[in-house]
Amino acid sequence: MALGWIGLGHMGVPMALRLRRAGHPVNVYNRTVEKTESLVKEGAVALESPRAVVEQSDIIFLMLADGPAITAVFEQENGLLASKLSGKTLVNLSTISPEQSVSFAERIEQAGATYLEAPVSGSVGVAEAGQLVLLLGGDEQAIAACRPYFEILGKESIHFGAHGTGSSAKLAINLLLALVGEGVAETLLLGERAGLDKEKLIQLIGASGMNTPLFQGKQTMYRDEQFPPAFPLRLMAKDLGLITEEAKRLTLDLPLAATAQTQYQHALESGHGDEDMAAVYLSLKQR
């Protein structure tokens, strides 16, 4: 079974590498060709277009930044929709709105292929370790066929239901992620402004009931005020936009989500977009 992979950003590279290192043939495409080099060194085959990936693969994984990027891969010259999709399976790992996912599913399945959504919870280090949580939406039999690959990519796969439900789950968990990040930032800043030693504040959080694997993974960032991107802040700002749009669609009042969107958007506009999402702390401190 030949696998295809389209999108080699922060998350795409370690995930595709895990499939290749597990012995699976992997065909890769990325708009920036240089990003395919680490995969090629491991025996993957770099192809010149999404269409070529589809033609030479049975299951094609997409890991792209947003809905417009997926649309471009679908519709560009030699894109997905220019290929013969009949009998193929497309697994969309990207974070998009539920409505977008349903729309993409309709287009893919009209072309005779199977569409699954499988956005992931976790950042780069988690992806490298194969400890992601995959949030699945789509046909149960198709998911069963792909489960061996999901088990390479993550520690757990949760099937929420039909198309759109996996994307809804991803927005829900990323809302909690954003709020925890904002909460840690404000906690540290409150303590520091009161004259408390930051190292002892970090020690306090780690010893408390509010300690989390997320905090443990990012505490060095807070300590050093250096934020290499495990999950870029610009993507969190994008996801919060999707979350607030979805809340409006569901006529749901989420005041913390609205506040978080404002704070992360301000951090984005302040030049922290390519740093880790935890850099919302720096943005608040600089203000």
Backbone bond lengths (Angstrom), bond angles and torsions (degrees), N, CA, C in turn:
res aa  C-N    CA-C-N  psi(-1)  N-CA   C-N-CA  omega(-1)  CA-C   N-CA-C  phi
1 M - - - 1.461 - - 1.525 108.70 -
2 A 1.324 116.84 115.22 1.460 120.87 -179.33 1.525 109.81 -86.44
3 L 1.325 115.66 135.18 1.452 121.39 179.64 1.517 110.19 -106.43
4 G 1.335 116.02 144.75 1.458 121.61 173.98 1.508 109.86 -115.78
5 W 1.325 116.21 148.68 1.469 120.26 179.14 1.520 108.93 -137.42
6 I 1.330 116.10 123.91 1.462 122.17 179.43 1.525 108.34 -120.54
7 G 1.328 116.45 116.89 1.462 121.86 179.54 1.507 112.01 110.79
8 L 1.339 116.30 103.33 1.463 121.78 -175.39 1.523 110.77 -121.09
9 G 1.328 114.51 62.25 1.454 120.60 174.81 1.518 110.70 -90.93
10 H 1.332 115.83 -153.24 1.467 121.33 -177.69 1.523 112.04 -54.07
11 M 1.318 116.86 -42.30 1.464 121.06 -176.89 1.523 112.61 -91.82
12 G 1.314 116.79 -33.75 1.459 120.03 -175.19 1.512 113.67 -62.17
13 V 1.333 116.94 -41.27 1.471 120.16 -177.11 1.528 111.74 -62.20
14 P 1.347 120.21 -55.21 1.464 118.01 -178.25 1.527 113.60 -63.87
15 M 1.320 117.72 -32.00 1.462 120.00 -179.60 1.528 110.86 -70.67
16 A 1.333 116.46 -46.23 1.465 119.48 178.05 1.525 111.71 -64.11
17 L 1.334 116.07 -35.88 1.466 119.65 177.32 1.517 111.62 -62.62
18 R 1.322 117.79 -37.54 1.457 119.63 179.08 1.534 110.80 -63.34
19 L 1.317 117.57 -40.95 1.459 120.12 178.07 1.517 111.40 -65.01
20 R 1.321 116.31 -41.59 1.468 119.92 -179.90 1.531 110.96 -66.82
21 R 1.326 116.59 -43.67 1.461 120.04 -178.46 1.522 112.36 -69.94
22 A 1.330 116.56 -17.44 1.465 120.40 173.78 1.525 111.58 -81.34
23 G 1.332 116.19 -0.26 1.459 120.70 174.69 1.508 115.96 99.43
24 H 1.326 117.26 5.31 1.464 119.64 -178.21 1.526 111.10 -86.96
25 P 1.326 117.94 138.64 1.466 119.95 172.81 1.527 109.75 -66.64
26 V 1.318 116.97 130.15 1.466 121.40 -175.48 1.525 109.45 -130.53
27 N 1.330 115.81 123.77 1.465 122.82 173.09 1.527 107.86 -100.38
28 V 1.328 117.97 132.35 1.460 120.16 -173.88 1.524 110.99 -124.70
29 Y 1.334 113.99 149.38 1.460 121.44 172.13 1.514 108.53 -139.75
30 N 1.325 115.45 136.95 1.461 121.64 171.69 1.521 107.71 -146.28
31 R 1.334 115.01 141.69 1.468 119.46 -179.05 1.525 110.68 -57.27
32 T 1.358 116.88 -41.65 1.457 121.62 173.87 1.524 107.71 -89.84
33 V 1.319 116.31 105.27 1.463 121.46 -170.19 1.525 112.02 -61.19
34 E 1.339 117.27 -32.74 1.466 120.20 -176.90 1.528 112.16 -58.49
35 K 1.313 117.08 -26.96 1.462 120.19 -178.46 1.525 112.94 -72.72
36 T 1.312 117.57 -9.10 1.465 120.39 176.83 1.527 111.93 -84.84
37 E 1.333 117.44 -10.86 1.468 119.87 -169.39 1.524 113.49 -61.91
38 S 1.345 117.50 -41.78 1.465 118.94 -179.01 1.525 111.49 -64.79
39 L 1.321 117.38 -30.93 1.458 120.75 177.60 1.517 111.04 -74.48
40 V 1.315 116.38 -41.24 1.467 120.58 179.50 1.526 110.50 -61.38
41 K 1.335 117.17 -38.96 1.466 120.98 177.81 1.522 111.96 -61.09
42 E 1.333 116.49 -25.32 1.467 121.42 179.44 1.524 112.34 -93.63
43 G 1.344 116.37 4.21 1.458 119.44 176.08 1.509 115.88 102.93
44 A 1.348 117.61 2.64 1.457 119.75 174.27 1.530 109.93 -73.24
45 V 1.322 115.58 162.48 1.467 121.75 -179.54 1.526 108.56 -111.18
46 A 1.311 116.78 120.88 1.460 121.38 177.98 1.525 109.00 -86.26
47 L 1.323 116.89 128.33 1.454 122.20 -179.58 1.520 110.25 -115.31
48 E 1.330 115.37 163.70 1.459 119.68 -167.61 1.523 114.31 -89.61
49 S 1.332 119.14 -6.71 1.460 120.28 -176.96 1.528 110.63 -160.92
50 P 1.340 116.81 159.10 1.465 119.46 172.72 1.528 112.05 -58.39
51 R 1.316 116.10 -37.41 1.474 119.22 179.07 1.523 110.95 -59.48
52 A 1.314 116.89 -42.94 1.463 120.17 179.47 1.521 110.96 -63.96
53 V 1.326 116.98 -37.11 1.471 120.01 178.01 1.525 110.14 -62.78
54 V 1.326 116.86 -45.06 1.463 120.43 179.36 1.523 110.74 -61.62
55 E 1.317 116.43 -45.08 1.463 120.31 -175.96 1.523 112.47 -64.00
56 Q 1.335 116.98 -27.65 1.465 119.94 -175.49 1.527 113.26 -108.81
57 S 1.333 117.00 12.01 1.470 120.51 -176.70 1.526 109.77 -135.09
58 D 1.329 114.85 156.28 1.465 121.33 177.24 1.528 111.87 -98.65
59 I 1.322 115.48 -40.97 1.467 122.00 177.35 1.518 107.15 -120.87
60 I 1.332 116.60 127.00 1.460 120.94 -175.99 1.524 108.78 -117.74
61 F 1.323 116.18 124.24 1.463 122.64 178.12 1.531 109.75 -99.21
62 L 1.324 115.41 135.85 1.471 121.45 174.69 1.518 108.77 -113.08
63 M 1.351 116.86 129.22 1.459 120.91 173.69 1.518 107.01 -135.04
64 L 1.348 115.44 88.11 1.457 121.95 -173.32 1.521 110.50 -122.78
65 A 1.324 115.92 166.54 1.467 120.71 -168.90 1.518 113.64 -71.01
66 D 1.348 117.40 -36.95 1.461 118.62 -172.95 1.522 110.38 -165.38
67 G 1.322 115.16 -179.71 1.453 121.03 -179.19 1.517 114.38 -58.86
68 P 1.353 119.40 -45.74 1.461 119.37 178.29 1.529 113.13 -59.95
69 A 1.334 117.38 -35.83 1.464 119.86 177.92 1.521 110.79 -65.89
70 I 1.328 117.00 -38.13 1.462 120.30 177.63 1.524 110.07 -67.58
71 T 1.321 116.63 -43.72 1.465 120.24 178.26 1.523 110.73 -57.85
72 A 1.323 116.63 -41.67 1.464 120.58 179.21 1.515 111.04 -62.06
73 V 1.335 117.82 -42.27 1.465 121.26 178.77 1.527 110.67 -66.33
74 F 1.314 116.47 -34.43 1.466 120.13 176.80 1.535 110.77 -66.42
75 E 1.344 116.52 -46.41 1.459 120.30 -163.43 1.519 115.13 -103.88
76 Q 1.336 118.42 -10.46 1.454 119.16 -178.75 1.537 110.88 -63.60
77 E 1.316 114.28 162.74 1.465 118.25 174.19 1.530 108.19 -58.63
78 N 1.328 116.17 131.25 1.465 122.08 -174.00 1.527 111.84 62.86
79 G 1.341 115.29 32.86 1.454 120.67 176.24 1.514 112.14 -86.34
80 L 1.332 115.28 -172.74 1.459 120.52 -176.49 1.521 112.34 -60.19
81 L 1.327 116.38 -43.39 1.460 119.20 -175.89 1.526 113.13 -74.94
82 A 1.328 116.69 -7.89 1.476 120.35 174.64 1.522 111.57 -86.88
83 S 1.327 117.52 -4.97 1.459 121.54 -176.30 1.522 110.56 -103.75
84 K 1.301 115.81 169.06 1.461 121.44 175.90 1.530 108.15 -85.14
85 L 1.311 115.02 103.52 1.457 120.94 -174.11 1.525 113.51 -89.73
86 S 1.310 116.94 -11.99 1.464 120.03 -174.78 1.527 111.27 -54.82
87 G 1.339 115.44 127.41 1.450 121.30 177.89 1.518 114.73 86.75
88 K 1.322 117.68 -6.45 1.462 121.10 -179.23 1.535 109.82 -88.08
89 T 1.332 115.99 163.04 1.456 122.37 173.11 1.516 108.81 -120.64
90 L 1.319 116.47 127.73 1.460 122.39 178.71 1.519 108.38 -110.34
91 V 1.323 116.98 122.74 1.463 122.76 -179.67 1.523 107.97 -111.58
92 N 1.324 116.51 113.09 1.462 121.40 -177.56 1.528 109.14 -96.56
93 L 1.329 115.54 110.42 1.462 122.45 -179.29 1.528 112.39 -92.52
94 S 1.309 117.45 -2.81 1.469 122.95 -173.04 1.522 111.13 -75.33
95 T 1.335 115.66 157.24 1.456 121.68 175.53 1.521 109.27 -94.35
96 I 1.334 115.16 111.28 1.460 122.24 179.50 1.524 107.83 -138.51
97 S 1.318 116.61 175.95 1.461 119.15 179.67 1.530 109.96 -74.58
98 P 1.336 117.42 155.63 1.469 119.70 175.97 1.528 112.24 -57.17
99 E 1.325 116.92 -39.84 1.470 119.61 179.83 1.526 110.99 -63.20
100 Q 1.329 117.15 -41.69 1.463 119.72 177.34 1.516 111.10 -62.54
101 S 1.324 116.75 -41.65 1.458 119.93 -178.77 1.526 111.08 -62.72
102 V 1.322 117.02 -43.61 1.462 120.69 178.48 1.527 110.30 -62.12
103 S 1.323 116.61 -40.63 1.465 120.51 179.01 1.524 111.63 -64.02
104 F 1.347 116.87 -44.88 1.463 119.86 177.79 1.526 110.77 -63.39
105 A 1.320 117.19 -38.39 1.469 120.97 178.82 1.520 110.68 -60.19
106 E 1.328 116.01 -43.65 1.463 119.87 -179.16 1.523 110.83 -61.96
107 R 1.315 116.93 -42.89 1.466 120.56 -178.20 1.528 111.00 -66.42
108 I 1.322 115.96 -42.56 1.456 119.69 -178.52 1.523 110.92 -68.24
109 E 1.315 117.12 -42.63 1.460 119.69 -176.07 1.525 111.51 -74.77
110 Q 1.327 117.74 -27.23 1.468 119.95 171.87 1.520 111.50 -64.01
111 A 1.339 115.83 -26.60 1.466 120.69 178.23 1.532 112.15 -86.64
112 G 1.332 117.14 3.13 1.456 120.39 174.22 1.515 115.41 94.08
113 A 1.341 117.23 7.51 1.457 120.58 -179.78 1.523 110.17 -104.10
114 T 1.314 115.94 170.55 1.463 123.07 175.11 1.521 108.98 -101.89
115 Y 1.328 116.34 135.00 1.456 122.01 -179.58 1.521 109.40 -115.39
116 L 1.316 116.00 130.65 1.457 122.49 171.97 1.518 108.68 -125.47
117 E 1.316 116.45 145.19 1.455 119.36 170.18 1.524 107.83 -107.78
118 A 1.322 114.56 138.92 1.466 119.79 -177.92 1.524 110.50 -148.70
119 P 1.351 118.34 54.67 1.469 118.51 176.61 1.525 109.57 -59.24
120 V 1.321 115.73 153.77 1.459 119.71 -172.01 1.523 111.59 -117.80
121 S 1.324 115.27 148.00 1.457 121.97 172.72 1.524 107.82 -105.70
122 G 1.327 115.88 121.25 1.459 121.29 -177.12 1.510 109.92 140.83
123 S 1.334 116.40 160.77 1.457 121.67 -178.32 1.525 110.00 -114.22
124 V 1.320 116.76 -164.77 1.463 121.06 -168.95 1.528 112.56 -59.58
125 G 1.332 117.39 -49.83 1.460 119.67 -178.89 1.511 112.23 -60.69
126 V 1.318 116.24 -37.37 1.461 121.69 178.38 1.531 109.96 -67.03
127 A 1.333 116.10 -39.85 1.465 120.33 177.51 1.521 111.11 -64.08
128 E 1.328 116.58 -42.37 1.472 120.25 179.18 1.516 111.40 -60.74
129 A 1.325 116.91 -35.16 1.463 121.47 -178.15 1.523 113.08 -86.89
130 G 1.323 117.77 -2.49 1.459 120.49 -178.49 1.518 112.83 68.47
131 Q 1.341 117.07 33.20 1.459 121.55 -175.75 1.531 112.53 -112.62
132 L 1.309 117.19 20.34 1.460 120.82 177.91 1.535 110.86 -66.95
133 V 1.333 115.35 159.08 1.465 121.72 167.76 1.525 106.97 -109.74
134 L 1.336 116.61 123.27 1.454 121.62 -178.72 1.524 109.32 -97.84
135 L 1.327 115.35 132.62 1.461 122.82 -174.19 1.528 107.46 -110.04
136 L 1.317 116.85 105.02 1.457 121.81 -163.51 1.520 113.02 -101.68
137 G 1.331 115.18 142.10 1.455 122.66 171.66 1.513 108.98 -140.26
138 G 1.338 116.01 134.27 1.456 119.61 179.87 1.515 111.82 137.72
139 D 1.322 114.92 -169.63 1.465 122.43 -174.82 1.529 111.77 -64.64
140 E 1.320 116.21 132.64 1.465 121.12 -175.66 1.522 112.23 -64.79
141 Q 1.328 117.63 -39.29 1.464 119.95 179.71 1.526 111.21 -66.86
142 A 1.321 117.01 -39.20 1.466 120.34 177.45 1.523 110.85 -65.10
143 I 1.324 115.92 -38.14 1.460 119.97 176.98 1.520 110.45 -63.98
144 A 1.326 117.18 -42.14 1.469 120.83 178.64 1.525 110.90 -59.65
145 A 1.333 116.87 -38.81 1.464 120.43 179.78 1.522 111.79 -67.10
146 C 1.326 116.76 -30.33 1.470 121.03 -178.58 1.529 112.94 -93.19
147 R 1.310 117.38 -6.85 1.461 119.77 -173.61 1.525 113.84 -57.86
148 P 1.353 120.76 -37.38 1.467 118.91 177.46 1.535 113.31 -57.45
149 Y 1.327 116.81 -32.84 1.466 120.18 178.39 1.531 110.19 -77.32
150 F 1.334 115.89 -38.09 1.465 119.14 177.05 1.529 110.51 -61.09
151 E 1.329 116.64 -35.91 1.469 120.38 -179.30 1.523 112.01 -68.46
152 I 1.318 117.65 -24.36 1.465 121.19 174.51 1.531 110.06 -75.84
153 L 1.316 115.91 -35.43 1.458 120.87 -174.79 1.526 113.00 -82.79
154 G 1.309 117.51 -29.64 1.462 119.13 -172.46 1.511 114.28 -144.81
155 K 1.320 114.40 169.34 1.464 120.92 179.07 1.520 112.07 -87.93
156 E 1.331 116.65 -19.10 1.461 120.31 -177.58 1.518 109.84 -155.60
157 S 1.342 115.52 143.04 1.459 122.37 174.55 1.517 107.58 -124.91
158 I 1.327 116.40 128.56 1.461 121.30 -178.60 1.527 108.16 -118.35
159 H 1.339 116.22 119.31 1.465 121.03 179.75 1.523 108.78 -91.42
160 F 1.335 116.51 114.02 1.456 120.82 -175.81 1.517 113.45 -90.61
161 G 1.346 117.67 -21.42 1.454 119.28 179.61 1.514 112.26 143.48
162 A 1.322 116.05 -138.18 1.463 122.02 -174.65 1.524 110.99 -75.25
163 H 1.346 115.44 175.68 1.458 120.60 176.75 1.523 110.56 -53.33
164 G 1.312 115.65 136.02 1.454 121.86 -178.89 1.511 113.17 103.20
165 T 1.337 117.26 -27.97 1.466 118.92 -175.87 1.528 111.90 -73.93
166 G 1.319 117.65 -35.33 1.464 119.57 176.63 1.520 111.22 -64.23
167 S 1.330 115.78 -39.45 1.465 119.85 177.87 1.519 111.28 -66.89
168 S 1.331 117.33 -37.72 1.459 120.18 176.19 1.521 110.78 -62.27
169 A 1.328 116.30 -41.22 1.461 120.62 178.71 1.524 110.96 -63.52
170 K 1.334 116.31 -38.85 1.466 119.21 -179.61 1.528 111.20 -66.18
171 L 1.316 117.26 -40.07 1.461 119.16 178.03 1.529 110.33 -65.63
172 A 1.329 117.13 -37.77 1.461 120.08 179.89 1.523 111.11 -63.69
173 I 1.328 117.85 -47.49 1.463 119.52 -177.18 1.525 111.15 -71.53
174 N 1.330 117.79 -31.67 1.464 119.01 178.00 1.524 112.36 -72.91
175 L 1.330 116.94 -25.12 1.464 118.61 171.89 1.525 109.53 -63.23
176 L 1.323 117.03 -45.43 1.462 119.89 178.74 1.523 110.66 -63.10
177 L 1.328 117.01 -39.92 1.462 121.47 177.73 1.534 110.66 -58.74
178 A 1.324 116.46 -46.73 1.473 120.63 -179.80 1.524 111.19 -62.68
179 L 1.330 116.56 -41.34 1.465 119.86 -177.48 1.527 111.34 -69.16
180 V 1.334 117.12 -37.95 1.464 119.56 176.49 1.529 110.22 -63.87
181 G 1.335 116.82 -43.23 1.460 120.18 178.14 1.515 112.51 -60.91
182 E 1.323 116.34 -43.60 1.465 120.67 177.81 1.530 110.76 -65.46
183 G 1.332 115.96 -39.92 1.461 120.11 -179.25 1.514 113.05 -64.51
184 V 1.329 116.62 -43.30 1.463 119.95 177.87 1.526 110.06 -62.50
185 A 1.335 116.74 -44.31 1.462 120.62 -179.28 1.519 110.92 -59.05
186 E 1.322 117.04 -46.59 1.463 119.74 -177.52 1.532 111.31 -69.46
187 T 1.337 116.88 -35.59 1.462 120.66 177.66 1.528 110.91 -61.53
188 L 1.325 116.16 -47.36 1.461 120.09 179.44 1.530 111.22 -62.73
189 L 1.321 116.68 -43.32 1.458 119.94 -177.34 1.527 111.91 -67.55
190 L 1.335 116.95 -38.01 1.458 119.81 177.40 1.532 110.24 -62.24
191 G 1.333 115.78 -46.82 1.461 119.52 -179.96 1.516 112.66 -64.68
192 E 1.335 116.40 -42.62 1.472 119.94 -179.79 1.529 110.91 -64.03
193 R 1.334 117.67 -42.78 1.458 120.64 -179.32 1.535 111.08 -65.20
194 A 1.334 115.36 -27.27 1.469 119.91 177.60 1.525 111.82 -82.27
195 G 1.340 116.97 1.15 1.445 120.71 175.98 1.512 115.31 93.98
196 L 1.333 117.54 10.23 1.460 120.80 -179.54 1.525 110.49 -82.83
197 D 1.307 116.35 147.95 1.464 122.85 178.62 1.528 109.50 -70.92
198 K 1.333 116.47 129.03 1.461 119.22 -176.20 1.519 112.38 -63.08
199 E 1.322 117.50 -38.00 1.459 120.11 179.30 1.532 110.99 -60.39
200 K 1.328 116.44 -39.04 1.459 119.48 178.77 1.529 111.42 -72.27
201 L 1.323 116.81 -32.04 1.468 119.62 174.02 1.529 110.79 -63.85
202 I 1.330 115.90 -42.34 1.462 120.00 177.15 1.530 110.14 -62.06
203 Q 1.335 115.79 -41.45 1.460 120.88 176.60 1.532 110.70 -60.84
204 L 1.323 116.12 -41.74 1.461 121.26 -179.93 1.523 111.95 -61.42
205 I 1.329 116.31 -48.75 1.476 119.24 -179.28 1.523 109.84 -61.11
206 G 1.336 116.34 -43.09 1.460 120.62 -178.91 1.513 113.77 -64.08
207 A 1.321 117.77 -26.95 1.467 121.82 -178.95 1.524 112.63 -92.99
208 S 1.325 116.82 -8.34 1.461 121.13 -172.76 1.521 111.80 -92.95
209 G 1.321 115.04 174.16 1.460 120.55 175.09 1.512 112.99 -69.51
210 M 1.331 117.33 -9.73 1.470 121.31 178.44 1.524 112.48 -92.91
211 N 1.318 116.91 3.82 1.460 120.04 175.46 1.527 109.43 -63.90
212 T 1.312 117.05 140.96 1.465 121.91 178.71 1.521 109.31 -141.21
213 P 1.343 117.35 158.86 1.472 118.87 171.71 1.518 112.09 -56.82
214 L 1.332 116.86 -33.19 1.465 120.36 177.94 1.524 110.13 -61.44
215 F 1.316 117.38 -48.52 1.458 120.56 179.74 1.518 110.84 -63.27
216 Q 1.321 117.28 -42.72 1.464 120.32 179.40 1.530 111.17 -59.36
217 G 1.346 115.92 -38.29 1.455 119.99 -179.40 1.515 114.02 -72.26
218 K 1.340 117.11 -20.97 1.464 120.26 -173.91 1.528 113.56 -114.54
219 Q 1.323 118.29 -0.01 1.462 118.50 -173.91 1.521 112.80 -63.06
220 T 1.335 117.82 -32.87 1.464 119.81 176.95 1.528 110.73 -63.62
221 M 1.331 116.63 -34.58 1.463 119.91 177.11 1.528 110.33 -61.10
222 Y 1.324 116.25 -47.43 1.467 119.73 -179.84 1.529 110.63 -64.17
223 R 1.323 115.90 -39.56 1.470 120.16 -177.24 1.525 111.02 -64.27
224 D 1.345 115.65 -46.70 1.464 120.83 -175.16 1.525 113.57 -90.69
225 E 1.329 116.12 -12.39 1.469 122.27 -173.90 1.520 111.34 55.75
226 Q 1.317 113.87 39.99 1.458 123.55 172.53 1.520 106.76 -124.54
227 F 1.332 117.93 130.38 1.454 120.82 -168.88 1.538 111.84 -127.94
228 P 1.345 118.41 68.57 1.458 120.20 175.30 1.525 109.90 -61.87
229 P 1.332 117.48 138.21 1.465 119.54 -166.08 1.533 114.72 -78.06
230 A 1.327 116.49 101.32 1.462 120.49 165.32 1.527 109.07 -78.45
231 F 1.333 116.08 -38.81 1.466 123.47 172.86 1.521 106.28 -139.47
232 P 1.340 117.87 102.14 1.464 120.35 -173.43 1.529 112.86 -56.45
233 L 1.323 114.74 139.90 1.458 120.54 -178.66 1.530 111.52 -60.06
234 R 1.338 117.17 -34.61 1.468 119.41 -179.31 1.531 111.19 -60.55
235 L 1.343 117.03 -32.75 1.464 119.58 178.52 1.522 111.18 -74.53
236 M 1.327 116.47 -35.41 1.464 118.39 175.13 1.523 110.44 -64.34
237 A 1.333 117.19 -41.33 1.468 120.02 177.64 1.529 110.16 -61.31
238 K 1.329 116.26 -40.89 1.470 120.42 177.20 1.521 110.94 -61.67
239 D 1.330 116.58 -45.37 1.461 120.48 -178.38 1.521 111.71 -65.08
240 L 1.333 117.20 -37.63 1.464 119.64 177.47 1.528 111.23 -65.31
241 G 1.314 116.78 -32.66 1.459 119.19 172.94 1.516 111.27 -62.33
242 L 1.335 116.64 -43.97 1.471 120.59 177.12 1.528 110.80 -62.69
243 I 1.334 116.03 -39.92 1.469 120.84 -178.32 1.521 110.91 -63.89
244 T 1.321 117.36 -45.65 1.467 119.15 -178.81 1.530 111.16 -69.24
245 E 1.325 116.61 -33.80 1.472 119.53 174.72 1.522 110.81 -64.31
246 E 1.339 116.16 -42.20 1.460 119.96 179.88 1.521 110.60 -66.74
247 A 1.335 117.69 -37.86 1.462 120.67 177.40 1.529 110.96 -61.25
248 K 1.339 116.42 -41.36 1.460 119.88 177.37 1.518 111.08 -63.32
249 R 1.338 116.02 -42.38 1.471 120.16 -179.77 1.523 110.95 -61.51
250 L 1.335 115.72 -34.98 1.465 121.08 -178.49 1.529 112.32 -90.39
251 T 1.347 116.75 6.58 1.470 123.44 -175.61 1.528 111.01 47.89
252 L 1.324 114.26 52.50 1.458 122.21 -176.01 1.522 109.48 -119.17
253 D 1.314 117.15 130.84 1.461 121.78 178.60 1.521 108.91 -91.81
254 L 1.340 117.25 114.55 1.466 122.46 179.62 1.529 108.11 -124.13
255 P 1.324 118.02 82.45 1.472 120.20 -173.73 1.521 113.32 -62.57
256 L 1.327 118.65 -36.11 1.462 119.14 179.02 1.526 110.94 -67.94
257 A 1.322 117.05 -36.37 1.471 120.20 177.26 1.521 110.69 -61.94
258 A 1.338 116.26 -42.61 1.465 119.89 179.93 1.528 111.01 -64.45
259 T 1.324 116.68 -41.02 1.462 120.20 178.49 1.525 110.92 -65.30
260 A 1.325 115.83 -44.02 1.472 119.59 179.44 1.523 110.87 -61.71
261 Q 1.331 116.97 -40.92 1.463 119.11 179.10 1.521 110.67 -59.66
262 T 1.330 117.14 -41.97 1.460 121.15 178.85 1.517 111.08 -61.31
263 Q 1.324 117.22 -44.20 1.464 120.94 -176.25 1.527 112.11 -69.44
264 Y 1.323 117.10 -44.39 1.466 119.47 -179.58 1.526 111.16 -70.78
265 Q 1.327 117.03 -33.31 1.462 119.65 176.09 1.525 110.38 -66.04
266 H 1.321 116.82 -39.52 1.460 120.14 177.36 1.526 109.81 -63.51
267 A 1.329 117.34 -41.99 1.465 120.80 177.97 1.524 110.88 -62.69
268 L 1.337 116.66 -38.89 1.465 120.86 176.92 1.525 110.24 -61.67
269 E 1.318 116.59 -47.39 1.464 121.23 -178.09 1.523 112.12 -69.64
270 S 1.335 116.59 -18.34 1.463 121.19 178.25 1.525 112.51 -88.60
271 G 1.318 116.89 4.69 1.456 120.05 174.09 1.506 116.09 96.88
272 H 1.340 118.26 15.82 1.455 121.10 -177.36 1.536 113.21 -102.71
273 G 1.323 116.52 12.48 1.459 120.26 -172.35 1.515 115.05 -60.25
274 D 1.333 117.91 -34.72 1.455 120.64 -177.66 1.525 112.92 -93.08
275 E 1.330 117.01 3.13 1.459 121.11 172.33 1.532 109.15 -90.01
276 D 1.319 116.09 172.77 1.453 119.71 178.02 1.525 110.78 -64.85
277 M 1.333 115.52 154.34 1.466 120.21 -179.63 1.531 112.38 -55.63
278 A 1.345 117.16 -26.67 1.462 120.39 179.27 1.522 112.21 -65.84
279 A 1.320 117.29 -12.33 1.468 120.62 177.90 1.516 112.17 -68.16
280 V 1.336 118.32 -3.07 1.469 119.07 169.67 1.527 109.54 -56.97
281 Y 1.335 116.70 -27.83 1.465 121.48 174.80 1.533 110.72 -59.93
282 L 1.339 116.81 -45.82 1.470 120.09 -179.71 1.524 110.70 -63.40
283 S 1.321 115.59 -42.56 1.461 119.65 -179.34 1.518 110.69 -59.45
284 L 1.337 116.34 -45.08 1.466 120.18 179.38 1.526 110.89 -65.72
285 K 1.339 116.13 -40.31 1.472 119.91 -178.54 1.517 110.78 -65.77
286 Q 1.310 117.19 -39.92 1.456 120.84 -179.39 1.517 112.20 -67.47
287 R 1.310 116.76 -25.26 1.466 120.58 178.03 1.508 111.67 -81.91
